[in-house]
Amino acid sequence: MAKSQTRPIERELQGLRFRKGISLVNRLNQLGTFYRSRNIDSCFYYGVKAKRLATDLRYQKGQTDADLLIAYVFFKRRLYAESLEILGKILPDYQEANDTEKIIRVYLDMVEVLNKGISDRPKIKSLLQKAIQTGKKLEKDSIMAEVYISYCNRNPNLSIDSINSYLNKSREIASRYKDNAMLIFIRLWEGRLLVLNKKISEALPLAKQLLLDSRRIHNPDLEINSLFLMTGCYEEKPKIALDYLYQAYQVAQKNGNSSIELYILHNALETANQLGDKDEIIKVYSELDKSLTSEWENSRKFMGDYVRYNAIEDDNKLLSAKNARRALWLLIVSSSAVVIVLIIYLIMLRKSKKSKAQIDALNNAANMQIIAMEEAKHQAIREEQQRLGQDLHDGLASSIAAIKHQLEILLMDTHDITLKNKLGILLRETENAYKAARNKSHEWFSSKNHQQEQLFEEQIKLLTDNFLPESRYNKDIHIDDSALTSVDVDTRIALLRIIQEAITNIIKHARASHVGILVYEEEGNLVLTINDDGIGLNEKKSSSKKSTLGLQSIRRRVQSLNGETNIHSNSKGTEITVSIPLV
């Protein structure tokens, strides 16, 4: 999915070198449009570049399209008046050209600016109604999905029925054009409605899935909205809600969206006050101060760069030798700075990786200890159940059998018909009690081993579910019911460790999509098979040392159990077979 999102950008970038004149202007504007929801700095760069070239060529449509991008960036930089001024100037151009889709785009951008700036509700509603009416003329009406969503967003007095109606219209259009980003946004709206109705148990899994989906398609706006939905789900748990707000703040920082940064921090401050944690309150205030300072500096630099860029004379194409030398020195200094920053980043990344590895090792050790304790607990329960079954069989069942035998003798010795009938009834009831006691004792004996296998299979599935998500891997897990009958707790834990090592190798190196795990008994041996359809071991030369550490660990564990390990690998995948003798 992420690849499909970046392919249009890659195609446009590759085509730039072959474009000239008007075709190049259109390409630059198209690139700026692709970057609207991804990176506003890139959107501004291509918009200004297209504006200058279109001005040189006196290409009016190219200038208008570039101004639409620049107005959007001004809005994101909180320059609302400047953004609204540009949008007001280009709207007549699109109306004169009868470009219906761009007219609607201008209406939508005006709505966002008015909502963030002066919040003119009547004007906002009027613009959205105009957008809906204008959209009736469209043949390709994909943009209308966004119009209907915006109408829901900017009309707080809409009834639930009206909201659902507009959401359904938006979903139908987005589905028809396979607009995944818009489909996610619609589901976000549904999540908000669930939170408003206090249906948190339904909203939380939806919010988690939407967060994964937005990250998969690399859409920062959707990711921030998903994180806000998560905070709504944890409104009663301010500590968790604050963590999600910090995540949203990091996404906004990476995207260069200063306005949303401040909005998130104000929400984080309210949550920190609700939490009553002084350290968190101080932390948020510190980030607010930095964000405000950074925004002011960026806005000043942003406007200065824009004015200077457009003030360059169109015919000034030759540089003097002095300017060329300055440019060269600037390039050298900039390159040196980039190298230094890269070195610092690599050092920090290395430290981060070491810390992560230590944390992962600690988590793994804790997980295995928990599994061992759970296994010991279940083992004690099973032993008590077996003891009760034995007592039931040897005590109660034996006593009932003796009573049954005495009743049979009495029944044969008596000649009284009435007494004979009563003894017959007692004998049948005694037989039923005997059968019930015997069956229950046998049931407890026979269910012991089944519970062990079921528990072990659940532990394996827990490991695979945590590390091999359904969205990326197909899994095939089979545990033979009778294979683990005589396997002790230590061996079970060792098997879990072996499976964990194999899964770790698959995640890090295999690039697989299918993983199979099989446990069965064969000729007195317990056999474990783990296979994948990845690239194989032979092609992992660059990371061979790291990948073989896990395999060495598997071999050592199997040797400690007096078993054997066989590894078969080629370009079609890898299969690890472990054979452990059963005692």
C-alpha positions in Angstrom: 0.0 0.0 0.0 2.8 2.4 0.9 4.4 1.8 -2.4 1.2 2.5 -4.3 1.0 5.9 -2.5 4.6 6.9 -3.5 4.5 5.6 -7.1 2.8 8.8 -8.6 5.4 11.0 -6.9 8.3 8.8 -8.3 6.8 8.9 -11.8 6.5 12.6 -11.7 10.1 13.1 -10.4 11.4 10.7 -13.1 9.6 12.6 -15.8 10.9 16.1 -14.7 14.2 15.7 -16.7 12.3 15.1 -19.9 9.9 18.0 -19.5 10.2 21.6 -20.7 8.1 24.7 -20.9 4.4 24.3 -20.1 4.7 20.6 -19.7 7.3 21.1 -16.9 5.1 23.6 -15.2 2.2 21.1 -15.1 4.5 18.4 -13.8 5.8 20.7 -11.0 2.2 21.6 -10.0 1.3 18.0 -10.0 4.2 17.2 -7.7 3.1 20.0 -5.3 -0.4 18.5 -5.3 0.9 15.1 -4.3 2.8 16.6 -1.4 -0.2 18.6 0.0 -1.0 15.9 2.6 2.6 14.7 3.1 5.0 17.6 3.4 4.1 21.2 3.1 7.7 22.3 2.6 7.9 20.2 -0.5 4.5 21.4 -1.6 5.8 25.0 -1.3 9.0 24.3 -3.1 7.3 22.8 -6.2 4.6 25.4 -6.1 7.0 28.4 -6.1 9.2 26.7 -8.7 6.1 26.2 -11.0 5.0 29.8 -10.3 8.3 31.3 -11.4 8.5 29.2 -14.6 4.9 29.8 -15.5 5.4 33.6 -15.0 8.4 33.5 -17.4 6.3 31.6 -20.0 3.2 33.8 -19.3 1.3 30.6 -18.7 -1.8 31.8 -16.8 -3.2 28.4 -15.8 0.2 27.3 -14.5 0.4 30.4 -12.4 -3.1 29.9 -11.0 -2.5 26.2 -10.1 0.8 27.2 -8.4 -1.0 29.9 -6.4 -3.5 27.3 -5.2 -0.6 25.3 -3.8 1.1 28.4 -2.3 -2.2 29.5 -0.7 -2.5 26.0 0.9 1.0 26.3 2.4 0.2 29.8 3.7 -2.8 28.3 5.5 -0.7 25.5 7.0 1.8 28.2 8.2 -1.1 30.0 9.9 -0.9 33.0 7.4 -4.6 33.0 7.1 -5.1 36.5 5.7 -2.5 35.9 3.0 -3.9 32.5 2.1 -7.5 33.8 1.8 -6.3 36.7 -0.4 -4.7 34.4 -2.9 -7.7 32.1 -2.9 -10.0 35.1 -3.6 -7.8 36.1 -6.6 -7.6 32.7 -8.3 -11.3 31.7 -7.9 -12.4 34.0 -10.8 -9.7 32.4 -13.0 -11.1 28.9 -12.4 -14.6 30.2 -12.9 -13.7 31.8 -16.2 -12.0 28.6 -17.3 -15.0 26.6 -16.1 -12.7 24.2 -14.2 -15.4 22.8 -11.9 -13.1 20.5 -9.8 -10.6 23.3 -9.1 -13.5 25.7 -8.2 -14.6 23.1 -5.6 -11.0 22.8 -4.3 -10.8 26.5 -3.8 -14.1 26.4 -1.9 -12.8 23.6 0.4 -9.5 25.5 1.0 -11.4 28.7 1.8 -13.6 26.7 4.3 -10.5 25.4 6.1 -8.9 28.9 6.2 -12.1 30.5 7.5 -12.5 27.8 10.1 -9.0 28.3 11.5 -9.0 32.0 11.1 -12.1 34.1 11.8 -14.5 31.1 12.1 -17.2 32.7 10.0 -19.8 29.9 10.3 -22.4 31.3 7.9 -19.8 31.9 5.3 -18.4 28.4 5.8 -21.8 26.8 5.4 -22.5 28.9 2.3 -19.2 27.9 0.6 -19.9 24.2 1.3 -23.4 24.5 -0.2 -21.9 26.1 -3.3 -19.4 23.2 -3.5 -22.2 20.6 -3.3 -24.2 22.5 -6.0 -21.1 22.9 -8.2 -20.3 19.2 -7.8 -23.5 18.2 -9.6 -21.8 19.2 -12.9 -18.9 16.9 -12.4 -18.5 13.7 -14.4 -15.6 12.5 -12.3 -16.9 13.4 -8.9 -14.1 11.9 -6.7 -13.6 15.2 -4.9 -17.2 15.2 -3.6 -16.3 12.5 -1.0 -14.1 15.2 0.6 -16.9 17.8 0.2 -19.5 15.7 2.1 -17.0 14.9 4.9 -16.1 18.6 5.2 -19.8 19.4 5.4 -20.1 17.1 8.4 -16.9 18.5 10.0 -18.0 22.2 9.7 -21.6 21.9 10.7 -21.8 21.1 14.4 -25.6 21.3 14.5 -26.2 18.4 12.0 -28.4 15.6 13.3 -27.0 12.1 13.6 -29.2 11.0 10.6 -27.9 13.8 8.4 -24.3 12.9 9.4 -24.8 9.3 8.5 -26.4 10.3 5.2 -23.4 12.4 4.2 -21.0 9.8 5.4 -22.7 7.2 3.2 -22.6 9.5 0.2 -18.9 10.1 0.8 -18.2 6.3 1.3 -20.0 5.4 -1.9 -17.8 7.9 -3.9 -14.6 7.0 -2.2 -15.2 3.3 -2.7 -16.0 3.8 -6.4 -12.6 5.6 -6.9 -10.7 3.4 -4.4 -9.7 6.4 -2.4 -8.2 4.6 0.6 -7.3 7.8 2.5 -10.9 9.1 2.3 -12.2 5.7 3.4 -10.0 5.8 6.4 -11.2 9.4 7.2 -14.9 8.2 7.0 -14.2 5.4 9.4 -12.5 8.0 11.7 -15.8 9.9 11.7 -17.6 6.7 12.7 -15.1 6.2 15.5 -15.8 9.7 16.8 -19.5 9.0 16.8 -18.9 5.8 18.9 -16.8 7.8 21.4 -19.4 10.5 21.6 -22.0 7.8 22.4 -19.6 6.3 25.0 -19.3 3.0 23.1 -15.6 2.8 23.9 -15.4 -1.0 23.6 -16.4 -0.6 19.9 -14.4 2.5 19.2 -11.0 1.3 20.6 -10.3 -1.6 18.2 -11.5 0.6 15.3 -9.1 3.4 16.4 -6.2 1.0 16.6 -6.8 -0.4 13.2 -7.2 3.1 11.7 -3.9 4.1 13.2 -2.2 1.2 11.6 -3.9 1.9 8.2 -2.9 5.6 8.2 0.7 4.7 9.0 0.7 2.1 6.3 -0.3 4.6 3.6 2.1 7.3 5.1 -0.6 10.0 5.6 0.4 12.3 8.5 -3.0 14.0 8.7 -4.9 10.7 9.0 -2.3 9.5 11.5 -2.8 12.5 13.7 -6.6 12.2 13.5 -6.3 8.5 14.5 -4.1 9.4 17.5 -6.7 11.9 18.6 -9.4 9.2 18.3 -7.2 7.1 20.6 -7.1 9.9 23.2 -10.9 10.0 23.1 -11.0 6.3 23.8 -8.7 6.8 26.8 -10.4 9.9 28.2 -10.8 8.2 31.6 -7.1 7.3 31.5 -5.2 10.6 31.1 -1.8 9.1 31.3 -2.4 6.9 28.2 -4.2 9.7 26.4 -1.2 12.0 27.0 1.2 9.4 25.5 -1.0 9.4 22.3 -0.9 13.2 22.2 2.9 13.1 22.4 2.9 10.7 19.4 0.6 13.1 17.5 2.9 16.0 18.3 5.9 14.1 16.9 4.0 13.3 13.6 3.1 17.0 13.3 6.7 18.0 13.9 8.0 15.7 11.1 5.3 17.0 8.8 6.2 20.7 9.5 2.6 21.5 10.5 3.1 24.2 13.1 -0.6 25.0 13.6 -1.5 21.5 14.5 1.6 21.3 16.7 0.2 24.1 18.9 -3.3 22.6 18.9 -1.9 19.2 20.1 0.2 20.8 22.8 -2.8 22.8 24.1 -4.7 19.5 24.3 -1.7 17.9 26.0 -1.6 20.7 28.6 -5.2 20.1 29.5 -4.6 16.4 29.8 -1.5 16.9 31.9 -3.5 19.2 34.3 -6.2 16.6 34.5 -3.5 14.0 35.4 -2.0 16.4 38.0 1.6 15.5 37.1 3.8 18.5 37.6 6.7 17.1 35.5 4.3 16.5 32.6 2.9 20.0 32.9 6.4 21.5 32.8 7.3 19.3 29.9 4.3 20.5 27.9 5.0 24.1 28.7 8.6 23.7 27.5 7.4 22.2 24.2 4.9 25.0 23.8 7.6 27.6 24.3 9.9 25.9 21.8 7.0 25.4 19.3 5.9 29.1 19.5 9.5 30.3 19.0 10.1 27.9 16.2 6.8 28.9 14.5 7.7 32.6 14.7 11.1 32.0 13.2 9.9 29.7 10.5 7.1 32.1 9.5 9.5 35.0 9.3 12.0 33.0 7.3 9.3 31.5 5.2 7.9 34.9 4.1 11.4 36.3 3.6 12.4 33.3 1.4 9.2 33.7 -0.7 9.6 37.4 -1.2 13.3 37.1 -2.1 12.6 34.2 -4.4 10.0 36.1 -6.4 12.1 39.3 -6.4 14.7 37.8 -8.6 14.6 39.3 -12.1 13.4 36.9 -14.8 16.3 37.8 -17.1 19.0 37.4 -14.4 20.3 34.0 -15.6 24.1 34.6 -15.5 26.0 34.7 -12.3 29.2 36.6 -11.8 32.4 34.8 -10.9 32.2 36.2 -7.4 28.7 34.9 -6.8 29.7 31.5 -8.3 32.6 31.3 -5.8 30.2 32.2 -2.9 27.8 29.5 -4.1 30.6 27.0 -4.2 31.7 27.8 -0.7 28.1 27.7 0.5 27.8 24.3 -1.0 31.0 23.1 0.7 29.9 24.4 4.1 26.4 23.0 3.7 27.8 19.6 2.6 30.2 19.6 5.6 27.3 20.4 7.9 25.3 17.6 6.5 28.1 15.1 7.0 28.6 16.2 10.6 24.9 15.9 11.3 24.8 12.5 9.6 27.7 11.3 11.8 26.0 12.5 15.0 22.7 10.9 13.8 24.5 7.5 13.2 26.1 7.6 16.6 22.8 8.3 18.3 21.1 5.6 16.2 23.7 3.1 17.2 23.1 3.9 20.9 19.4 3.7 20.4 19.7 0.3 18.8 21.8 -1.0 21.7 19.3 0.3 24.2 16.5 -1.3 22.2 18.3 -4.6 22.0 18.7 -4.6 25.8 15.1 -3.7 26.3 14.0 -6.5 23.9 16.2 -9.0 25.8 14.7 -7.9 29.1 11.1 -8.2 27.7 11.9 -11.6 26.3 13.3 -12.9 29.6 10.2 -11.6 31.4 7.9 -13.2 28.9 9.5 -16.5 29.3 9.5 -16.3 33.1 5.8 -15.5 32.9 5.2 -18.5 30.6 7.1 -20.8 32.9 5.1 -19.6 35.9 1.9 -20.0 34.0 3.0 -23.5 33.0 3.9 -24.4 36.6 0.5 -23.1 37.8 -1.4 -25.2 35.2 0.8 -28.2 36.1 -0.2 -27.9 39.7 -3.9 -27.7 38.7 -3.5 -30.8 36.5 -1.8 -32.8 39.3 -4.6 -31.9 41.7 -7.2 -32.9 39.1 -5.4 -36.2 38.6 -5.3 -36.8 42.4 -9.0 -36.1 42.7 -9.7 -38.5 39.8 -7.7 -41.2 41.5 -9.5 -40.6 44.8 -12.8 -40.7 43.0 -11.9 -43.9 41.3 -10.4 -45.7 44.3 -12.7 -44.4 47.0 -16.2 -43.4 45.9 -16.4 -45.6 42.8 -15.1 -48.7 44.8 -17.7 -48.1 47.6 -20.5 -47.8 45.2 -19.4 -51.0 43.5 -19.4 -52.8 46.8 -23.0 -51.5 47.6 -24.0 -52.6 44.1 -22.7 -56.1 44.7 -24.5 -56.4 48.1 -27.8 -55.2 46.4 -27.4 -57.9 43.7 -27.0 -60.6 46.5 -30.1 -59.3 48.4 -32.1 -59.3 45.1 -31.2 -62.9 44.5 -31.9 -64.1 48.1 -35.3 -62.4 48.6 -38.7 -63.8 47.4 -40.8 -60.9 48.4 -42.1 -59.3 45.2 -42.5 -55.8 46.7 -39.1 -55.9 48.3 -37.6 -57.3 45.1 -39.0 -54.3 43.1 -37.6 -51.8 45.6 -34.2 -53.5 45.6 -34.3 -53.4 41.7 -34.9 -49.7 41.8 -32.0 -49.2 44.3 -29.8 -51.3 42.2 -30.4 -49.3 39.0 -29.8 -46.0 40.8 -26.6 -47.4 42.3 -25.5 -48.5 38.9 -26.1 -45.0 37.5 -24.1 -43.5 40.4 -21.3 -45.9 39.8 -21.2 -45.1 36.1 -21.2 -41.3 36.8 -18.3 -41.6 39.3 -16.3 -43.9 37.0 -16.8 -41.7 33.9 -15.9 -38.5 35.8 -12.6 -40.1 37.1 -11.8 -41.3 33.6 -12.7 -37.9 32.2 -10.3 -36.1 34.5 -7.5 -38.6 33.7 -8.0 -38.4 29.9 -8.4 -34.5 29.8 -5.1 -33.9 31.6 -2.9 -34.4 28.5 -5.4 -32.7 26.2 -5.2 -29.6 28.4 -1.4 -29.6 28.3 -1.4 -29.7 24.5 -4.1 -27.0 24.3 -2.1 -24.8 26.6 1.1 -25.3 24.7 -0.6 -24.6 21.4 -2.1 -21.4 22.8 1.4 -20.2 23.9 2.8 -20.8 20.4 -0.2 -18.9 18.9 0.4 -16.1 21.4 4.0 -15.8 20.2 3.1 -15.8 16.5 0.2 -13.4 17.0 2.4 -10.9 18.7 5.3 -11.0 16.3 3.7 -12.2 13.0 0.6 -10.0 12.5 -2.2 -11.3 10.3 -2.0 -8.2 8.0 1.5 -9.3 6.8 1.9 -13.1 7.3 -0.1 -16.2 6.5 0.4 -18.7 9.3 -0.1 -22.5 9.4 0.2 -23.9 12.9 -0.5 -27.6 13.8 0.1 -29.3 17.2 -0.4 -33.1 17.4 -2.6 -33.8 20.4 -0.6 -36.8 21.5 2.9 -35.5 20.8 3.4 -33.7 24.1 2.1 -36.4 26.5 5.5 -37.1 28.1 7.1 -33.7 27.6 8.1 -31.9 30.8 7.9 -28.2 31.5 11.6 -27.5 30.8 11.4 -29.1 27.4 8.2 -27.1 26.6 10.0 -23.8 27.6 13.0 -24.8 25.4 10.6 -25.4 22.5 9.1 -22.0 23.0 12.5 -20.4 23.0 13.5 -22.3 19.8 10.3 -21.1 18.1 11.0 -17.5 19.3 14.5 -17.6 17.9 13.2 -18.9 14.5 10.5 -16.2 14.4 13.0 -13.5 15.2 15.2 -14.7 12.3 12.2 -14.7 9.9 11.2 -11.1 10.9 14.7 -9.7 10.6 16.1 -11.5 7.5 13.7 -13.7 5.6 11.3 -11.2 4.0 8.7 -14.0 4.1 4.9 -13.9 3.7 4.1 -17.4 4.9 5.2 -19.2 8.1 4.4 -22.8 9.1 4.9 -24.4 12.5 4.4 -28.2 13.0 4.8 -30.3 16.2 4.3 -34.1 16.0 5.7 -37.4 17.3 7.7 -39.8 15.0 9.5 -43.0 16.0 9.9 -42.0 19.7 11.0 -38.5 18.8 9.3 -35.1 19.2 9.6 -33.3 15.9 9.3 -29.5 15.5 9.3 -28.0 12.0 9.4 -24.3 11.2 9.4 -23.1 7.6 9.0 -19.9 5.7 8.9 -18.8 2.0 11.6 -16.0 2.4 14.8 -15.4 0.5 16.8 -18.1 2.2 20.1 -18.0 4.1 22.5 -17.9 1.1 21.4 -14.5 0.0 21.8 -12.8 3.4 25.5 -12.2 3.1 25.4 -8.7 4.5 23.9 -9.9 7.8 25.2 -13.4 8.0 26.8 -13.0 11.4 23.7 -11.6 12.9 21.4 -14.2 11.3 23.6 -17.2 12.4 23.5 -16.1 16.0 19.9 -17.2 16.3 20.6 -20.5 14.5 23.5 -21.2 16.8 21.2 -20.5 19.8 18.7 -23.0 18.4 21.4 -25.7 17.9 22.6 -25.2 21.5 19.2 -25.6 23.0 18.5 -28.7 20.9 21.8 -30.2 21.9 21.0 -29.6 25.6 18.0 -31.8 25.0 20.1 -34.5 23.3 18.3 -33.7 20.0 19.3 -33.0 16.4 18.8 -29.9 14.2 18.6 -29.9 10.4 18.4 -26.7 8.4 17.5 -26.7 4.7 17.5 -23.3 2.9 17.4 -22.0 -0.7 16.0 -19.1 -2.6 12.5 -20.4 -2.1 12.7 -20.4 1.7 14.1 -22.0 4.8 13.0 -25.0 6.8 14.3 -25.8 10.3 13.6 -29.3 11.7 14.3 -30.2 15.3 14.1 -33.8 16.6 14.2 -34.4 20.4 14.0 -37.9 21.9 11.0 -38.6 24.1 11.8 -40.2 27.5 
